[in-house]
Amino acid sequence: MVVRDVHSEYLHGVRGDFGPHWLAITWSLAVEEQFYLFVPLLIYFLPRRALVYILIFAILAAPLLRFVSPGISRIC
């Protein structure tokens, strides 16, 4: 269910169409849902050294992905 939500919201972002204006908030909620589901699992299951590398990679990759992803500039 979660993967489907994020996938469909990403496609909406690429097209620049979120349907009715009042549903636009669902994109942000889908991203937030992913964060709250997977980050605690990463923290719990990964060794500390691997966790540090993964979090640093995610922090550095986020602006790059935002720059190269189509349609993202239309969302914000």
N, CA and C atoms as an extended XYZ file, in Angstrom:
228
Properties=species:S:1:pos:R:3:atomname:S:1:resname:S:1:resid:I:1 pbc="F F F"
N         0.824       -1.196        0.000 N   MET     1
C         0.000        0.000        0.000 CA  MET     1
C         0.865        1.255        0.000 C   MET     1
N         1.891        1.292        0.836 N   VAL     2
C         2.726        2.472        0.948 CA  VAL     2
C         3.482        2.722       -0.355 C   VAL     2
N         4.030        1.653       -0.941 N   VAL     3
C         4.771        1.806       -2.190 CA  VAL     3
C         3.859        2.319       -3.289 C   VAL     3
N         2.656        1.822       -3.356 N   ARG     4
C         1.702        2.285       -4.365 CA  ARG     4
C         1.409        3.766       -4.181 C   ARG     4
N         1.218        4.201       -2.935 N   ASP     5
C         0.916        5.605       -2.663 CA  ASP     5
C         2.042        6.516       -3.124 C   ASP     5
N         3.274        6.158       -2.770 N   VAL     6
C         4.411        6.998       -3.138 CA  VAL     6
C         4.593        6.994       -4.648 C   VAL     6
N         4.441        5.835       -5.284 N   HIS     7
C         4.601        5.749       -6.735 CA  HIS     7
C         3.571        6.612       -7.440 C   HIS     7
N         2.326        6.521       -7.026 N   SER     8
C         1.298        7.318       -7.694 CA  SER     8
C         1.502        8.804       -7.434 C   SER     8
N         1.943        9.163       -6.240 N   GLU     9
C         2.179       10.568       -5.942 CA  GLU     9
C         3.362       11.097       -6.737 C   GLU     9
N         4.384       10.276       -6.953 N   TYR    10
C         5.519       10.705       -7.774 CA  TYR    10
C         5.053       10.971       -9.206 C   TYR    10
N         4.230       10.085       -9.735 N   LEU    11
C         3.724       10.287      -11.098 CA  LEU    11
C         2.886       11.555      -11.192 C   LEU    11
N         2.120       11.827      -10.163 N   HIS    12
C         1.354       13.076      -10.157 CA  HIS    12
C         2.301       14.276      -10.192 C   HIS    12
N         3.394       14.186       -9.456 N   GLY    13
C         4.362       15.283       -9.434 CA  GLY    13
C         5.033       15.487      -10.770 C   GLY    13
N         5.361       14.409      -11.445 N   VAL    14
C         6.007       14.509      -12.754 CA  VAL    14
C         5.066       15.167      -13.750 C   VAL    14
N         3.808       14.792      -13.698 N   ARG    15
C         2.822       15.380      -14.618 CA  ARG    15
C         2.419       16.787      -14.200 C   ARG    15
N         2.679       17.126      -12.934 N   GLY    16
C         2.262       18.434      -12.445 CA  GLY    16
C         0.777       18.496      -12.173 C   GLY    16
N         0.146       17.352      -11.977 N   ASP    17
C        -1.290       17.282      -11.779 CA  ASP    17
C        -1.573       16.463      -10.526 C   ASP    17
N        -2.106       17.099       -9.528 N   PHE    18
C        -2.453       16.395       -8.299 CA  PHE    18
C        -3.956       16.187       -8.175 C   PHE    18
N        -4.662       16.452       -9.230 N   GLY    19
C        -6.106       16.347       -9.151 CA  GLY    19
C        -6.657       17.582       -8.470 C   GLY    19
N        -7.690       17.424       -7.677 N   PRO    20
C        -8.246       18.568       -6.964 CA  PRO    20
C        -7.190       19.213       -6.056 C   PRO    20
N        -7.233       20.518       -5.972 N   HIS    21
C        -6.222       21.253       -5.204 CA  HIS    21
C        -6.138       20.778       -3.755 C   HIS    21
N        -7.245       20.420       -3.161 N   TRP    22
C        -7.235       20.021       -1.752 CA  TRP    22
C        -6.548       18.671       -1.539 C   TRP    22
N        -6.260       17.908       -2.612 N   LEU    23
C        -5.538       16.643       -2.478 CA  LEU    23
C        -4.022       16.809       -2.623 C   LEU    23
N        -3.538       17.996       -2.927 N   ALA    24
C        -2.108       18.208       -3.137 CA  ALA    24
C        -1.296       17.860       -1.887 C   ALA    24
N        -1.866       17.995       -0.718 N   ILE    25
C        -1.158       17.692        0.530 CA  ILE    25
C        -0.798       16.209        0.630 C   ILE    25
N        -1.473       15.351       -0.114 N   THR    26
C        -1.201       13.913        0.006 CA  THR    26
C         0.199       13.555       -0.451 C   THR    26
N         0.808       14.351       -1.333 N   TRP    27
C         2.186       14.064       -1.737 CA  TRP    27
C         3.104       14.182       -0.535 C   TRP    27
N         2.970       15.246        0.202 N   SER    28
C         3.810       15.457        1.384 CA  SER    28
C         3.546       14.389        2.439 C   SER    28
N         2.308       14.011        2.613 N   LEU    29
C         1.977       12.988        3.596 CA  LEU    29
C         2.565       11.631        3.212 C   LEU    29
N         2.599       11.312        1.924 N   ALA    30
C         3.175       10.050        1.480 CA  ALA    30
C         4.673       10.007        1.756 C   ALA    30
N         5.362       11.116        1.543 N   VAL    31
C         6.798       11.183        1.824 CA  VAL    31
C         7.039       11.061        3.319 C   VAL    31
N         6.247       11.759        4.097 N   GLU    32
C         6.389       11.706        5.551 CA  GLU    32
C         6.112       10.294        6.075 C   GLU    32
N         5.144        9.618        5.499 N   GLU    33
C         4.820        8.252        5.894 CA  GLU    33
C         6.017        7.330        5.660 C   GLU    33
N         6.675        7.482        4.515 N   GLN    34
C         7.860        6.672        4.230 CA  GLN    34
C         8.945        6.915        5.272 C   GLN    34
N         9.148        8.170        5.622 N   PHE    35
C        10.173        8.510        6.597 CA  PHE    35
C         9.891        7.837        7.941 C   PHE    35
N         8.680        7.965        8.434 N   TYR    36
C         8.352        7.426        9.747 CA  TYR    36
C         8.270        5.902        9.772 C   TYR    36
N         8.098        5.265        8.621 N   LEU    37
C         8.081        3.809        8.582 CA  LEU    37
C         9.474        3.211        8.463 C   LEU    37
N        10.340        3.795        7.646 N   PHE    38
C        11.600        3.142        7.324 CA  PHE    38
C        12.805        3.636        8.117 C   PHE    38
N        12.852        4.877        8.504 N   VAL    39
C        14.012        5.368        9.253 CA  VAL    39
C        14.152        4.673       10.607 C   VAL    39
N        13.096        4.478       11.369 N   PRO    40
C        13.273        3.738       12.628 CA  PRO    40
C        13.777        2.311       12.405 C   PRO    40
N        13.330        1.668       11.330 N   LEU    41
C        13.828        0.325       11.035 CA  LEU    41
C        15.303        0.352       10.679 C   LEU    41
N        15.717        1.354        9.914 N   LEU    42
C        17.138        1.496        9.598 CA  LEU    42
C        17.958        1.692       10.864 C   LEU    42
N        17.495        2.552       11.731 N   ILE    43
C        18.226        2.835       12.968 CA  ILE    43
C        18.314        1.592       13.842 C   ILE    43
N        17.263        0.821       13.889 N   TYR    44
C        17.245       -0.355       14.757 CA  TYR    44
C        18.098       -1.504       14.211 C   TYR    44
N        18.014       -1.760       12.897 N   PHE    45
C        18.627       -2.959       12.346 CA  PHE    45
C        20.046       -2.768       11.794 C   PHE    45
N        20.410       -1.574       11.397 N   LEU    46
C        21.730       -1.391       10.795 CA  LEU    46
C        22.796       -1.151       11.863 C   LEU    46
N        24.010       -1.643       11.603 N   PRO    47
C        25.111       -1.298       12.500 CA  PRO    47
C        25.370        0.207       12.433 C   PRO    47
N        25.865        0.760       13.502 N   ARG    48
C        26.048        2.209       13.605 CA  ARG    48
C        26.905        2.762       12.456 C   ARG    48
N        27.974        2.059       12.104 N   ARG    49
C        28.872        2.546       11.052 CA  ARG    49
C        28.142        2.615        9.696 C   ARG    49
N        27.383        1.586        9.367 N   ALA    50
C        26.626        1.580        8.113 CA  ALA    50
C        25.547        2.657        8.130 C   ALA    50
N        24.916        2.840        9.265 N   LEU    51
C        23.863        3.843        9.391 CA  LEU    51
C        24.404        5.243        9.112 C   LEU    51
N        25.577        5.534        9.635 N   VAL    52
C        26.182        6.847        9.412 CA  VAL    52
C        26.423        7.075        7.924 C   VAL    52
N        26.981        6.073        7.242 N   TYR    53
C        27.240        6.220        5.808 CA  TYR    53
C        25.945        6.378        5.010 C   TYR    53
N        24.944        5.624        5.344 N   ILE    54
C        23.667        5.704        4.619 CA  ILE    54
C        23.001        7.059        4.840 C   ILE    54
N        23.013        7.554        6.059 N   LEU    55
C        22.387        8.853        6.327 CA  LEU    55
C        23.155        9.989        5.658 C   LEU    55
N        24.481        9.924        5.667 N   ILE    56
C        25.271       10.949        4.975 CA  ILE    56
C        24.980       10.905        3.474 C   ILE    56
N        24.918        9.701        2.911 N   PHE    57
C        24.591        9.564        1.492 CA  PHE    57
C        23.212       10.152        1.195 C   PHE    57
N        22.229        9.863        2.039 N   ALA    58
C        20.874       10.371        1.813 CA  ALA    58
C        20.837       11.895        1.884 C   ALA    58
N        21.577       12.470        2.818 N   ILE    59
C        21.611       13.929        2.956 CA  ILE    59
C        22.246       14.571        1.729 C   ILE    59
N        23.306       13.958        1.220 N   LEU    60
C        23.973       14.513        0.038 CA  LEU    60
C        23.185       14.243       -1.250 C   LEU    60
N        22.501       13.117       -1.314 N   ALA    61
C        21.775       12.754       -2.527 CA  ALA    61
C        20.470       13.532       -2.681 C   ALA    61
N        19.852       13.941       -1.596 N   ALA    62
C        18.549       14.604       -1.669 CA  ALA    62
C        18.560       15.852       -2.553 C   ALA    62
N        19.503       16.786       -2.367 N   PRO    63
C        19.493       17.957       -3.260 CA  PRO    63
C        19.788       17.593       -4.714 C   PRO    63
N        20.658       16.601       -4.925 N   LEU    64
C        20.961       16.193       -6.295 CA  LEU    64
C        19.739       15.580       -6.975 C   LEU    64
N        19.027       14.732       -6.259 N   LEU    65
C        17.824       14.137       -6.830 CA  LEU    65
C        16.760       15.191       -7.104 C   LEU    65
N        16.672       16.153       -6.240 N   ARG    66
C        15.701       17.233       -6.450 CA  ARG    66
C        16.056       18.035       -7.699 C   ARG    66
N        17.353       18.211       -7.940 N   PHE    67
C        17.804       18.977       -9.097 CA  PHE    67
C        17.560       18.234      -10.408 C   PHE    67
N        17.778       16.918      -10.423 N   VAL    68
C        17.692       16.172      -11.675 CA  VAL    68
C        16.326       15.535      -11.927 C   VAL    68
N        15.469       15.476      -10.931 N   SER    69
C        14.170       14.828      -11.107 CA  SER    69
C        13.216       15.738      -11.873 C   SER    69
N        12.543       15.199      -12.882 N   PRO    70
C        11.594       16.015      -13.636 CA  PRO    70
C        10.339       16.300      -12.821 C   PRO    70
N         9.839       17.483      -12.971 N   GLY    71
C         8.563       17.831      -12.346 CA  GLY    71
C         8.643       18.274      -10.919 C   GLY    71
N         9.766       18.102      -10.278 N   ILE    72
C         9.861       18.473       -8.868 CA  ILE    72
C         9.748       19.981       -8.692 C   ILE    72
N        10.319       20.747       -9.589 N   SER    73
C        10.259       22.211       -9.461 CA  SER    73
C         8.822       22.718       -9.556 C   SER    73
N         7.959       21.981      -10.215 N   ARG    74
C         6.560       22.394      -10.330 CA  ARG    74
C         5.781       22.122       -9.057 C   ARG    74
N         6.286       21.212       -8.215 N   ILE    75
C         5.568       20.867       -6.986 CA  ILE    75
C         5.707       21.958       -5.967 C   ILE    75
N         6.901       22.476       -5.803 N   CYS    76
C         7.199       23.449       -4.739 CA  CYS    76
C         6.889       24.858       -5.138 C   CYS    76
